[in-house]
Amino acid sequence: MPENVVFYAFAALAIGASALVIGQRNPMYSVLLLIASFGALSGLYIQLDAPFVAVAQIIIYAGAIMVLFLFVVMLLNAPREDAAEYDRSHPLAHPGIGRFGALLATLLIVQLVWALTKVAELKTPVGSRSDASSVGSVVEMGRVLFTRHTFAFEATSVLILVAMVGAVVLARREGTEQ
Amino acid sequence: MDLRTIVQLVVIGLTFFMLINASAILVLAERKIMGFMQQRYGPYLVGPHGVLQPLADILKLLFKEELRPKGADKWLFTLAPILSVTAAFAAFATVPWGAETTLFGLLDQPIKLGVSDVNVGLLVIFAITSMGVYGIVLAGWSSNSKYSLFGGLRASAQMISYELSYATSLAAVIMLAGSLSVREIVDGQAGTWFGFIQQWWIFAQPVGFVIYAIAGVAETNRAPFDFPEAEQELVAGYNTEYSSVRFALFPQAEYINMATMSAVATNLYLGGWHGLLPFYTPLDPLIEEYGLGWMAFLAKVGGFLFFYIWMRWTVPRYRYDQLMSFGWKFLFPLSVINLIVTAALVLYLNA
């Protein structure tokens, strides 16, 4: 029973904070609400008996990426998105594109719900599954990462490297122009 | 509730109480040591030899008027100090401070001294410490003042830069100990080498320890790396606009962070509750036998904190660009090399 209460509290916090992220006018509040949502997600991971994933969520998303977001928001010093300053002539502001986006979003939700009803493993708790130990223990997780998922792991690192090189190139070009 | 639960709750309460008092004692220690180093008495009037000075400071801060600049963001201005101090307290949650003990036979099963013991404890400490930056950044931004904003920006840049070296030096210890649980890392340091040198990781990781100590000072925004509050440039940095209790929470968070940093250094490099001095003394078996390891732990933490304060009043403040280039061009490559060498040695010796 207490587990259920904690689960619903974290789930409500995650959903509520995520919904408020897009409802905020002030980007600073959006960033903070996103951090709250990540924190609630990490609480849910702990309930799934995956403490490493929970801590990684906090370190990487809440601790590193969101600090960078906050940094950018502070440096741009965008106080609030004002409706009056909203650029209606921008090509992306065309109503047709908005409707297309809404259609895609609906499609995505329908797809997600459909996929979730089809997954049989959803009914069994994570703890009693055959690969449960790979989530719970750091040693097992490392072993799985470097054996079964080596390709995905290495491909991700290359992807991150490309993004990093891209960022450096962009930053340098701006520096030489000045 | 059985006796065991009550004792565990008492231990948790005691940890909290120690942390609150750590900030008061550290304020006094800092002013006394500063006075000593500058050949004067330091606080001397409140109580015998000025020992009640922290109490007077706190009372004064409590009775001050709470001000908030007109242009400040109402919510975030209040949230920032709370976030700061919460992160500081929470980071100590997985730091153990004593061996398992039955309290001289009071309990059937030994309990662990410390708030909690999780198997990814070290990562939890690291995760929560990295959340501390939000308090400072938000304080800087929400004050709506140039000095505060610069202080907040500097703090975030500095903490992101030094977190890398800090985490990499921790990773080397994790590899040596083969565990992420702080308690297991500490218990891996029991015993001696050649019968007289303590088996502490500082002797296996001297470079890692130096990197940890430097990055730790930068992480807690202490001199010589206290740029977020450099007086001659930024008035008081991110807390310029704060007053009263809201202001008091920032130094408190800083002192608690110092205590956490020292406790983690003691656990990871200085053997935690195993052994008092770097070499074997006849005291060591007595400490183990009577379960007084927590006293050795506190003594080592105290020594590390003294080193912190000593450094603050000895070394002049760096320049900001020097700090950044030192962190990225020297400390981070050094910690990566240290990590690779450690990994190679661990592989070689285990094979």
Interface residues (C-beta under 8 A of the other chain):
Chain A: M28 L32 I35 P51 F52 V55 A56 I58 I59 A62 G63 A64 V67 L68 L70 F71 M74 L75 S137 V138
Chain B: D73 L76 V118 N119 V120 L123 V124 F126 A127 I128 S130 M131 V133 Y134 V137 L138 G140 W141 L149 G152 L153 S156 A157 M159 I160 E163 L180
